[in-house]
């Protein structure tokens, strides 16, 4: 990667990646899978800033096109300019607190129209976990996609609470979210006609709130760190969220 020209973002905002094009043949499937395998190791350990592009590009492993290879290569170009960045974990003074950021991008899969969702958890100021994935079903509205993402984050928060209980540690948990409709759905027992089709599975978050497991707070979209796990961003936003994740030189 030393000789690669660095770029400021891992994905090109102007490129729309699709799974299959009937007039194109698959290009070097083995090489594509090898490239993604090496990137998968990085997002598991030290590079949360490439979690979304790697998650997105992994959906093309069985039939990679030339455009997919170009997108993977761009991630390597991005890493060549950010190889000095890493997560910083240090001793936390004072009381512990766990803060989560959750987000969803409505219908941004061009092939299936599924939404992408992601979350991250910070213990104090230290990033401890992150996730970026495509939702398993099609959402019929932004609120539904956001609510489903919020439920996934709530289940992860519950897992942390169980771990803290086993360690006999009391840690307050706060979920930050940028969609007021999803927050309202989680806090009210009355479900509107438009939302009745949502599986009961996704109402888990409401039960957690009723049991006072954690708090939900509204946050402006411009400050929602989880945005980096759901979509391609411009250079300014991308840089801001990378710093918010604690990736420093």
KOLMARZA-258572 format. One record per residue (C-alpha): residue number from 1; residue in one letter; x negated, y, z. Coordinates in pm, whole numbers, always signed. Layout:
<atom><nr>NUM</nr><rest>A</rest><east>X</east><north>Y</north><up>Z</up></atom>
...
***
This chain:
<atom><nr>1</nr><rest>X</rest><east>+0</east><north>+0</north><up>+0</up></atom>
<atom><nr>2</nr><rest>X</rest><east>-303</east><north>+227</north><up>+23</up></atom>
<atom><nr>3</nr><rest>X</rest><east>-287</east><north>+323</north><up>-345</up></atom>
<atom><nr>4</nr><rest>X</rest><east>+91</east><north>+379</north><up>-358</up></atom>
<atom><nr>5</nr><rest>X</rest><east>+228</east><north>+730</north><up>-396</up></atom>
<atom><nr>6</nr><rest>X</rest><east>+434</east><north>+802</north><up>-81</up></atom>
<atom><nr>7</nr><rest>X</rest><east>+799</east><north>+913</north><up>-94</up></atom>
<atom><nr>8</nr><rest>X</rest><east>+1000</east><north>+1080</north><up>+182</up></atom>
<atom><nr>9</nr><rest>X</rest><east>+1298</east><north>+840</north><up>+185</up></atom>
<atom><nr>10</nr><rest>X</rest><east>+1327</east><north>+464</north><up>+145</up></atom>
<atom><nr>11</nr><rest>X</rest><east>+1626</east><north>+479</north><up>-92</up></atom>
<atom><nr>12</nr><rest>X</rest><east>+1701</east><north>+702</north><up>-389</up></atom>
<atom><nr>13</nr><rest>X</rest><east>+2030</east><north>+886</north><up>-339</up></atom>
<atom><nr>14</nr><rest>X</rest><east>+2094</east><north>+891</north><up>-714</up></atom>
<atom><nr>15</nr><rest>X</rest><east>+2073</east><north>+514</north><up>-764</up></atom>
<atom><nr>16</nr><rest>X</rest><east>+2383</east><north>+292</north><up>-740</up></atom>
<atom><nr>17</nr><rest>X</rest><east>+2282</east><north>-69</north><up>-689</up></atom>
<atom><nr>18</nr><rest>X</rest><east>+2519</east><north>-341</north><up>-812</up></atom>
<atom><nr>19</nr><rest>X</rest><east>+2492</east><north>-716</north><up>-769</up></atom>
<atom><nr>20</nr><rest>X</rest><east>+2533</east><north>-850</north><up>-1122</up></atom>
<atom><nr>21</nr><rest>X</rest><east>+2512</east><north>-697</north><up>-1466</up></atom>
<atom><nr>22</nr><rest>X</rest><east>+2624</east><north>-935</north><up>-1740</up></atom>
<atom><nr>23</nr><rest>X</rest><east>+2386</east><north>-788</north><up>-1997</up></atom>
<atom><nr>24</nr><rest>X</rest><east>+2077</east><north>-826</north><up>-1775</up></atom>
<atom><nr>25</nr><rest>X</rest><east>+1881</east><north>-1132</north><up>-1671</up></atom>
<atom><nr>26</nr><rest>X</rest><east>+1747</east><north>-1197</north><up>-1324</up></atom>
<atom><nr>27</nr><rest>X</rest><east>+1387</east><north>-1080</north><up>-1281</up></atom>
<atom><nr>28</nr><rest>X</rest><east>+1126</east><north>-1278</north><up>-1085</up></atom>
<atom><nr>29</nr><rest>X</rest><east>+1351</east><north>-1409</north><up>-808</up></atom>
<atom><nr>30</nr><rest>X</rest><east>+1065</east><north>-1558</north><up>-603</up></atom>
<atom><nr>31</nr><rest>X</rest><east>+864</east><north>-1236</north><up>-599</up></atom>
<atom><nr>32</nr><rest>X</rest><east>+1170</east><north>-1036</north><up>-497</up></atom>
<atom><nr>33</nr><rest>X</rest><east>+1241</east><north>-1271</north><up>-208</up></atom>
<atom><nr>34</nr><rest>X</rest><east>+877</east><north>-1257</north><up>-96</up></atom>
<atom><nr>35</nr><rest>X</rest><east>+884</east><north>-877</north><up>-90</up></atom>
<atom><nr>36</nr><rest>X</rest><east>+1202</east><north>-872</north><up>+116</up></atom>
<atom><nr>37</nr><rest>X</rest><east>+1064</east><north>-1136</north><up>+352</up></atom>
<atom><nr>38</nr><rest>X</rest><east>+769</east><north>-914</north><up>+439</up></atom>
<atom><nr>39</nr><rest>X</rest><east>+999</east><north>-617</north><up>+494</up></atom>
<atom><nr>40</nr><rest>X</rest><east>+1232</east><north>-824</north><up>+712</up></atom>
<atom><nr>41</nr><rest>X</rest><east>+944</east><north>-883</north><up>+952</up></atom>
<atom><nr>42</nr><rest>X</rest><east>+886</east><north>-508</north><up>+979</up></atom>
<atom><nr>43</nr><rest>X</rest><east>+1247</east><north>-417</north><up>+1063</up></atom>
<atom><nr>44</nr><rest>X</rest><east>+1256</east><north>-687</north><up>+1329</up></atom>
<atom><nr>45</nr><rest>X</rest><east>+953</east><north>-544</north><up>+1507</up></atom>
<atom><nr>46</nr><rest>X</rest><east>+864</east><north>-180</north><up>+1447</up></atom>
<atom><nr>47</nr><rest>X</rest><east>+1044</east><north>-18</north><up>+1153</up></atom>
<atom><nr>48</nr><rest>X</rest><east>+1412</east><north>+52</north><up>+1229</up></atom>
<atom><nr>49</nr><rest>X</rest><east>+1405</east><north>+330</north><up>+968</up></atom>
<atom><nr>50</nr><rest>X</rest><east>+1413</east><north>+74</north><up>+686</up></atom>
<atom><nr>51</nr><rest>X</rest><east>+1683</east><north>-149</north><up>+837</up></atom>
<atom><nr>52</nr><rest>X</rest><east>+1957</east><north>-26</north><up>+603</up></atom>
<atom><nr>53</nr><rest>X</rest><east>+1767</east><north>-51</north><up>+271</up></atom>
<atom><nr>54</nr><rest>X</rest><east>+1637</east><north>-398</north><up>+357</up></atom>
<atom><nr>55</nr><rest>X</rest><east>+1984</east><north>-512</north><up>+464</up></atom>
<atom><nr>56</nr><rest>X</rest><east>+2130</east><north>-372</north><up>+142</up></atom>
<atom><nr>57</nr><rest>X</rest><east>+1863</east><north>-514</north><up>-87</up></atom>
<atom><nr>58</nr><rest>X</rest><east>+1888</east><north>-860</north><up>+71</up></atom>
<atom><nr>59</nr><rest>X</rest><east>+2230</east><north>-902</north><up>-92</up></atom>
<atom><nr>60</nr><rest>X</rest><east>+2061</east><north>-922</north><up>-431</up></atom>
<atom><nr>61</nr><rest>X</rest><east>+1818</east><north>-1206</north><up>-348</up></atom>
<atom><nr>62</nr><rest>X</rest><east>+1992</east><north>-1466</north><up>-562</up></atom>
<atom><nr>63</nr><rest>X</rest><east>+2001</east><north>-1254</north><up>-879</up></atom>
<atom><nr>64</nr><rest>X</rest><east>+1766</east><north>-955</north><up>-860</up></atom>
<atom><nr>65</nr><rest>X</rest><east>+1770</east><north>-714</north><up>-1151</up></atom>
<atom><nr>66</nr><rest>X</rest><east>+1497</east><north>-475</north><up>-1258</up></atom>
<atom><nr>67</nr><rest>X</rest><east>+1673</east><north>-196</north><up>-1067</up></atom>
<atom><nr>68</nr><rest>X</rest><east>+1658</east><north>-402</north><up>-748</up></atom>
<atom><nr>69</nr><rest>X</rest><east>+1285</east><north>-455</north><up>-788</up></atom>
<atom><nr>70</nr><rest>X</rest><east>+1242</east><north>-81</north><up>-834</up></atom>
<atom><nr>71</nr><rest>X</rest><east>+1440</east><north>-19</north><up>-515</up></atom>
<atom><nr>72</nr><rest>X</rest><east>+1228</east><north>-265</north><up>-316</up></atom>
<atom><nr>73</nr><rest>X</rest><east>+911</east><north>-107</north><up>-453</up></atom>
<atom><nr>74</nr><rest>X</rest><east>+1036</east><north>+233</north><up>-338</up></atom>
<atom><nr>75</nr><rest>X</rest><east>+1056</east><north>+99</north><up>+19</up></atom>
<atom><nr>76</nr><rest>X</rest><east>+687</east><north>+8</north><up>-4</up></atom>
<atom><nr>77</nr><rest>X</rest><east>+610</east><north>+355</north><up>-138</up></atom>
<atom><nr>78</nr><rest>X</rest><east>+797</east><north>+498</north><up>+161</up></atom>
<atom><nr>79</nr><rest>X</rest><east>+601</east><north>+278</north><up>+401</up></atom>
<atom><nr>80</nr><rest>X</rest><east>+272</east><north>+389</north><up>+248</up></atom>
<atom><nr>81</nr><rest>X</rest><east>+346</east><north>+741</north><up>+371</up></atom>
<atom><nr>82</nr><rest>X</rest><east>+481</east><north>+637</north><up>+712</up></atom>
<atom><nr>83</nr><rest>X</rest><east>+250</east><north>+349</north><up>+807</up></atom>
<atom><nr>84</nr><rest>X</rest><east>+122</east><north>+550</north><up>+1106</up></atom>
<atom><nr>85</nr><rest>X</rest><east>+472</east><north>+569</north><up>+1259</up></atom>
<atom><nr>86</nr><rest>X</rest><east>+570</east><north>+330</north><up>+1535</up></atom>
<atom><nr>87</nr><rest>X</rest><east>+807</east><north>+289</north><up>+1827</up></atom>
<atom><nr>88</nr><rest>X</rest><east>+691</east><north>+432</north><up>+2158</up></atom>
<atom><nr>89</nr><rest>X</rest><east>+799</east><north>+257</north><up>+2477</up></atom>
<atom><nr>90</nr><rest>X</rest><east>+688</east><north>+406</north><up>+2806</up></atom>
<atom><nr>91</nr><rest>X</rest><east>+771</east><north>+405</north><up>+3175</up></atom>
<atom><nr>92</nr><rest>X</rest><east>+1110</east><north>+562</north><up>+3245</up></atom>
<atom><nr>93</nr><rest>X</rest><east>+1120</east><north>+790</north><up>+3548</up></atom>
<atom><nr>94</nr><rest>X</rest><east>+1440</east><north>+832</north><up>+3746</up></atom>
<atom><nr>95</nr><rest>X</rest><east>+1766</east><north>+644</north><up>+3697</up></atom>
<atom><nr>96</nr><rest>X</rest><east>+1822</east><north>+423</north><up>+3395</up></atom>
<atom><nr>97</nr><rest>X</rest><east>+2091</east><north>+489</north><up>+3137</up></atom>
<atom><nr>98</nr><rest>X</rest><east>+2180</east><north>+309</north><up>+2816</up></atom>
<atom><nr>99</nr><rest>X</rest><east>+2296</east><north>+520</north><up>+2522</up></atom>
<atom><nr>100</nr><rest>X</rest><east>+2442</east><north>+379</north><up>+2201</up></atom>
<atom><nr>101</nr><rest>X</rest><east>+2509</east><north>+539</north><up>+1864</up></atom>
<atom><nr>102</nr><rest>X</rest><east>+2752</east><north>+374</north><up>+1624</up></atom>
<atom><nr>103</nr><rest>X</rest><east>+2860</east><north>+458</north><up>+1269</up></atom>
<atom><nr>104</nr><rest>X</rest><east>+3018</east><north>+322</north><up>+952</up></atom>
<atom><nr>105</nr><rest>X</rest><east>+3009</east><north>+429</north><up>+588</up></atom>
<atom><nr>106</nr><rest>X</rest><east>+3348</east><north>+367</north><up>+430</up></atom>
<atom><nr>107</nr><rest>X</rest><east>+3356</east><north>+145</north><up>+120</up></atom>
<atom><nr>108</nr><rest>X</rest><east>+2997</east><north>+213</north><up>+15</up></atom>
<atom><nr>109</nr><rest>X</rest><east>+2930</east><north>-134</north><up>-129</up></atom>
<atom><nr>110</nr><rest>X</rest><east>+2978</east><north>-83</north><up>-504</up></atom>
<atom><nr>111</nr><rest>X</rest><east>+3051</east><north>-452</north><up>-570</up></atom>
<atom><nr>112</nr><rest>X</rest><east>+3297</east><north>-540</north><up>-294</up></atom>
<atom><nr>113</nr><rest>X</rest><east>+3403</east><north>-200</north><up>-152</up></atom>
<atom><nr>114</nr><rest>X</rest><east>+3316</east><north>-329</north><up>+193</up></atom>
<atom><nr>115</nr><rest>X</rest><east>+3190</east><north>-71</north><up>+440</up></atom>
<atom><nr>116</nr><rest>X</rest><east>+2847</east><north>-65</north><up>+597</up></atom>
<atom><nr>117</nr><rest>X</rest><east>+2807</east><north>-35</north><up>+972</up></atom>
<atom><nr>118</nr><rest>X</rest><east>+2520</east><north>+11</north><up>+1212</up></atom>
<atom><nr>119</nr><rest>X</rest><east>+2427</east><north>+87</north><up>+1569</up></atom>
<atom><nr>120</nr><rest>X</rest><east>+2127</east><north>+155</north><up>+1789</up></atom>
<atom><nr>121</nr><rest>X</rest><east>+2072</east><north>+141</north><up>+2165</up></atom>
<atom><nr>122</nr><rest>X</rest><east>+1829</east><north>+354</north><up>+2362</up></atom>
<atom><nr>123</nr><rest>X</rest><east>+1728</east><north>+278</north><up>+2720</up></atom>
<atom><nr>124</nr><rest>X</rest><east>+1640</east><north>+624</north><up>+2839</up></atom>
<atom><nr>125</nr><rest>X</rest><east>+1462</east><north>+759</north><up>+2530</up></atom>
<atom><nr>126</nr><rest>X</rest><east>+1326</east><north>+422</north><up>+2420</up></atom>
<atom><nr>127</nr><rest>X</rest><east>+1488</east><north>+239</north><up>+2130</up></atom>
<atom><nr>128</nr><rest>X</rest><east>+1559</east><north>-121</north><up>+2236</up></atom>
<atom><nr>129</nr><rest>X</rest><east>+1782</east><north>-257</north><up>+1958</up></atom>
<atom><nr>130</nr><rest>X</rest><east>+1931</east><north>-166</north><up>+1622</up></atom>
<atom><nr>131</nr><rest>X</rest><east>+2151</east><north>-327</north><up>+1359</up></atom>
<atom><nr>132</nr><rest>X</rest><east>+2265</east><north>-263</north><up>+1003</up></atom>
<atom><nr>133</nr><rest>X</rest><east>+2508</east><north>-488</north><up>+817</up></atom>
<atom><nr>134</nr><rest>X</rest><east>+2797</east><north>-499</north><up>+573</up></atom>
<atom><nr>135</nr><rest>X</rest><east>+3141</east><north>-554</north><up>+725</up></atom>
<atom><nr>136</nr><rest>X</rest><east>+3303</east><north>-889</north><up>+646</up></atom>
<atom><nr>137</nr><rest>X</rest><east>+3637</east><north>-750</north><up>+529</up></atom>
<atom><nr>138</nr><rest>X</rest><east>+3757</east><north>-455</north><up>+324</up></atom>
<atom><nr>139</nr><rest>X</rest><east>+3876</east><north>-156</north><up>+528</up></atom>
<atom><nr>140</nr><rest>X</rest><east>+4174</east><north>+39</north><up>+401</up></atom>
<atom><nr>141</nr><rest>X</rest><east>+4069</east><north>+367</north><up>+562</up></atom>
<atom><nr>142</nr><rest>X</rest><east>+3769</east><north>+543</north><up>+710</up></atom>
<atom><nr>143</nr><rest>X</rest><east>+3923</east><north>+516</north><up>+1057</up></atom>
<atom><nr>144</nr><rest>X</rest><east>+3956</east><north>+140</north><up>+1027</up></atom>
<atom><nr>145</nr><rest>X</rest><east>+3595</east><north>+98</north><up>+914</up></atom>
<atom><nr>146</nr><rest>X</rest><east>+3477</east><north>+320</north><up>+1199</up></atom>
<atom><nr>147</nr><rest>X</rest><east>+3690</east><north>+134</north><up>+1453</up></atom>
<atom><nr>148</nr><rest>X</rest><east>+3553</east><north>-202</north><up>+1342</up></atom>
<atom><nr>149</nr><rest>X</rest><east>+3198</east><north>-68</north><up>+1377</up></atom>
<atom><nr>150</nr><rest>X</rest><east>+3280</east><north>+65</north><up>+1723</up></atom>
<atom><nr>151</nr><rest>X</rest><east>+3405</east><north>-278</north><up>+1828</up></atom>
<atom><nr>152</nr><rest>X</rest><east>+3080</east><north>-443</north><up>+1716</up></atom>
<atom><nr>153</nr><rest>X</rest><east>+2881</east><north>-189</north><up>+1917</up></atom>
<atom><nr>154</nr><rest>X</rest><east>+3103</east><north>-250</north><up>+2219</up></atom>
<atom><nr>155</nr><rest>X</rest><east>+3027</east><north>-623</north><up>+2210</up></atom>
<atom><nr>156</nr><rest>X</rest><east>+2655</east><north>-550</north><up>+2204</up></atom>
<atom><nr>157</nr><rest>X</rest><east>+2698</east><north>-310</north><up>+2497</up></atom>
<atom><nr>158</nr><rest>X</rest><east>+2880</east><north>-583</north><up>+2691</up></atom>
<atom><nr>159</nr><rest>X</rest><east>+2588</east><north>-817</north><up>+2631</up></atom>
<atom><nr>160</nr><rest>X</rest><east>+2355</east><north>-560</north><up>+2787</up></atom>
<atom><nr>161</nr><rest>X</rest><east>+2586</east><north>-518</north><up>+3084</up></atom>
<atom><nr>162</nr><rest>X</rest><east>+2575</east><north>-892</north><up>+3148</up></atom>
<atom><nr>163</nr><rest>X</rest><east>+2194</east><north>-883</north><up>+3132</up></atom>
<atom><nr>164</nr><rest>X</rest><east>+2179</east><north>-590</north><up>+3374</up></atom>
<atom><nr>165</nr><rest>X</rest><east>+2413</east><north>-771</north><up>+3613</up></atom>
<atom><nr>166</nr><rest>X</rest><east>+2188</east><north>-1077</north><up>+3609</up></atom>
<atom><nr>167</nr><rest>X</rest><east>+1898</east><north>-849</north><up>+3705</up></atom>
<atom><nr>168</nr><rest>X</rest><east>+2111</east><north>-686</north><up>+3975</up></atom>
<atom><nr>169</nr><rest>X</rest><east>+2071</east><north>-344</north><up>+3809</up></atom>
<atom><nr>170</nr><rest>X</rest><east>+2351</east><north>-94</north><up>+3762</up></atom>
<atom><nr>171</nr><rest>X</rest><east>+2306</east><north>+102</north><up>+3439</up></atom>
<atom><nr>172</nr><rest>X</rest><east>+2568</east><north>+344</north><up>+3302</up></atom>
<atom><nr>173</nr><rest>X</rest><east>+2645</east><north>+288</north><up>+2934</up></atom>
<atom><nr>174</nr><rest>X</rest><east>+2765</east><north>+557</north><up>+2693</up></atom>
<atom><nr>175</nr><rest>X</rest><east>+2875</east><north>+499</north><up>+2334</up></atom>
<atom><nr>176</nr><rest>X</rest><east>+2840</east><north>+802</north><up>+2107</up></atom>
<atom><nr>177</nr><rest>X</rest><east>+3069</east><north>+820</north><up>+1806</up></atom>
<atom><nr>178</nr><rest>X</rest><east>+3154</east><north>+1077</north><up>+1541</up></atom>
<atom><nr>179</nr><rest>X</rest><east>+3507</east><north>+970</north><up>+1446</up></atom>
<atom><nr>180</nr><rest>X</rest><east>+3786</east><north>+1108</north><up>+1665</up></atom>
<atom><nr>181</nr><rest>X</rest><east>+4051</east><north>+878</north><up>+1517</up></atom>
<atom><nr>182</nr><rest>X</rest><east>+3855</east><north>+565</north><up>+1608</up></atom>
<atom><nr>183</nr><rest>X</rest><east>+3801</east><north>+701</north><up>+1959</up></atom>
<atom><nr>184</nr><rest>X</rest><east>+4173</east><north>+775</north><up>+1994</up></atom>
<atom><nr>185</nr><rest>X</rest><east>+4262</east><north>+423</north><up>+1880</up></atom>
<atom><nr>186</nr><rest>X</rest><east>+4036</east><north>+274</north><up>+2145</up></atom>
<atom><nr>187</nr><rest>X</rest><east>+4184</east><north>+489</north><up>+2423</up></atom>
<atom><nr>188</nr><rest>X</rest><east>+4558</east><north>+451</north><up>+2352</up></atom>
<atom><nr>189</nr><rest>X</rest><east>+4768</east><north>+140</north><up>+2395</up></atom>
<atom><nr>190</nr><rest>X</rest><east>+5014</east><north>+235</north><up>+2120</up></atom>
<atom><nr>191</nr><rest>X</rest><east>+4907</east><north>+122</north><up>+1774</up></atom>
<atom><nr>192</nr><rest>X</rest><east>+5045</east><north>+306</north><up>+1474</up></atom>
<atom><nr>193</nr><rest>X</rest><east>+5213</east><north>+121</north><up>+1188</up></atom>
<atom><nr>194</nr><rest>X</rest><east>+4912</east><north>+191</north><up>+968</up></atom>
<atom><nr>195</nr><rest>X</rest><east>+4671</east><north>+9</north><up>+1200</up></atom>
<atom><nr>196</nr><rest>X</rest><east>+4877</east><north>-300</north><up>+1292</up></atom>
<atom><nr>197</nr><rest>X</rest><east>+4699</east><north>-514</north><up>+1035</up></atom>
<atom><nr>198</nr><rest>X</rest><east>+4365</east><north>-484</north><up>+1218</up></atom>
<atom><nr>199</nr><rest>X</rest><east>+4275</east><north>-817</north><up>+1372</up></atom>
<atom><nr>200</nr><rest>X</rest><east>+4308</east><north>-837</north><up>+1752</up></atom>
<atom><nr>201</nr><rest>X</rest><east>+3937</east><north>-918</north><up>+1755</up></atom>
<atom><nr>202</nr><rest>X</rest><east>+3861</east><north>-553</north><up>+1686</up></atom>
<atom><nr>203</nr><rest>X</rest><east>+4065</east><north>-432</north><up>+1986</up></atom>
<atom><nr>204</nr><rest>X</rest><east>+3803</east><north>-568</north><up>+2218</up></atom>
<atom><nr>205</nr><rest>X</rest><east>+3667</east><north>-217</north><up>+2267</up></atom>
<atom><nr>206</nr><rest>X</rest><east>+3995</east><north>-104</north><up>+2423</up></atom>
<atom><nr>207</nr><rest>X</rest><east>+3978</east><north>-381</north><up>+2681</up></atom>
<atom><nr>208</nr><rest>X</rest><east>+3625</east><north>-275</north><up>+2770</up></atom>
<atom><nr>209</nr><rest>X</rest><east>+3739</east><north>+82</north><up>+2827</up></atom>
<atom><nr>210</nr><rest>X</rest><east>+4028</east><north>-29</north><up>+3045</up></atom>
<atom><nr>211</nr><rest>X</rest><east>+3780</east><north>-224</north><up>+3257</up></atom>
<atom><nr>212</nr><rest>X</rest><east>+3550</east><north>+81</north><up>+3278</up></atom>
<atom><nr>213</nr><rest>X</rest><east>+3256</east><north>-106</north><up>+3129</up></atom>
<atom><nr>214</nr><rest>X</rest><east>+3133</east><north>+203</north><up>+2944</up></atom>
<atom><nr>215</nr><rest>X</rest><east>+3228</east><north>+553</north><up>+2830</up></atom>
<atom><nr>216</nr><rest>X</rest><east>+3286</east><north>+678</north><up>+2478</up></atom>
<atom><nr>217</nr><rest>X</rest><east>+3181</east><north>+1030</north><up>+2388</up></atom>
<atom><nr>218</nr><rest>X</rest><east>+3231</east><north>+1224</north><up>+2066</up></atom>
<atom><nr>219</nr><rest>X</rest><east>+2921</east><north>+1341</north><up>+1884</up></atom>
<atom><nr>220</nr><rest>X</rest><east>+2881</east><north>+1553</north><up>+1571</up></atom>
<atom><nr>221</nr><rest>X</rest><east>+2801</east><north>+1352</north><up>+1258</up></atom>
<atom><nr>222</nr><rest>X</rest><east>+2484</east><north>+1557</north><up>+1211</up></atom>
<atom><nr>223</nr><rest>X</rest><east>+2357</east><north>+1420</north><up>+1544</up></atom>
<atom><nr>224</nr><rest>X</rest><east>+2473</east><north>+1060</north><up>+1506</up></atom>
<atom><nr>225</nr><rest>X</rest><east>+2147</east><north>+867</north><up>+1487</up></atom>
<atom><nr>226</nr><rest>X</rest><east>+2325</east><north>+553</north><up>+1364</up></atom>
<atom><nr>227</nr><rest>X</rest><east>+2389</east><north>+729</north><up>+1033</up></atom>
<atom><nr>228</nr><rest>X</rest><east>+2048</east><north>+608</north><up>+917</up></atom>
<atom><nr>229</nr><rest>X</rest><east>+2173</east><north>+247</north><up>+940</up></atom>
<atom><nr>230</nr><rest>X</rest><east>+2474</east><north>+291</north><up>+711</up></atom>
<atom><nr>231</nr><rest>X</rest><east>+2372</east><north>+487</north><up>+403</up></atom>
<atom><nr>232</nr><rest>X</rest><east>+2096</east><north>+652</north><up>+205</up></atom>
<atom><nr>233</nr><rest>X</rest><east>+2017</east><north>+1001</north><up>+333</up></atom>
<atom><nr>234</nr><rest>X</rest><east>+1841</east><north>+1308</north><up>+203</up></atom>
<atom><nr>235</nr><rest>X</rest><east>+1485</east><north>+1374</north><up>+320</up></atom>
<atom><nr>236</nr><rest>X</rest><east>+1581</east><north>+1625</north><up>+589</up></atom>
<atom><nr>237</nr><rest>X</rest><east>+1842</east><north>+1405</north><up>+760</up></atom>
<atom><nr>238</nr><rest>X</rest><east>+1629</east><north>+1096</north><up>+725</up></atom>
<atom><nr>239</nr><rest>X</rest><east>+1331</east><north>+1265</north><up>+891</up></atom>
<atom><nr>240</nr><rest>X</rest><east>+1547</east><north>+1394</north><up>+1179</up></atom>
<atom><nr>241</nr><rest>X</rest><east>+1697</east><north>+1055</north><up>+1258</up></atom>
<atom><nr>242</nr><rest>X</rest><east>+1359</east><north>+879</north><up>+1235</up></atom>
<atom><nr>243</nr><rest>X</rest><east>+1236</east><north>+1114</north><up>+1508</up></atom>
<atom><nr>244</nr><rest>X</rest><east>+1555</east><north>+1059</north><up>+1712</up></atom>
<atom><nr>245</nr><rest>X</rest><east>+1485</east><north>+684</north><up>+1702</up></atom>
<atom><nr>246</nr><rest>X</rest><east>+1150</east><north>+749</north><up>+1867</up></atom>
<atom><nr>247</nr><rest>X</rest><east>+932</east><north>+663</north><up>+1569</up></atom>
<atom><nr>248</nr><rest>X</rest><east>+619</east><north>+869</north><up>+1630</up></atom>
<atom><nr>249</nr><rest>X</rest><east>+258</east><north>+877</north><up>+1514</up></atom>
***
